[in-house]
């Protein structure tokens, strides 16, 4: 939480589901899960079912790395 004078600003992190990220990256959800399991892309487990969620900032960094690595996700790591 940041205090800016009399106003307080909460930083809310945008969390995306597996389905949302797989659509953004144009990959099958199972591919995204495999990348997550292999440490290629960072994931967070939430709730009693331990559903995967992805931070928008992490996805943005992943896309930059992907471009820098010629589209090879195996050369990316978050």
Secondary structure, DSSP 4 states (H G I P E B T S, - for coil): -EEETTEEE--PPPEEEHHHHHHHHT--HHHHHHHHHTTSS--EEETTTTEEEEEHHHHHHHHHHHHHTTT-GGG---
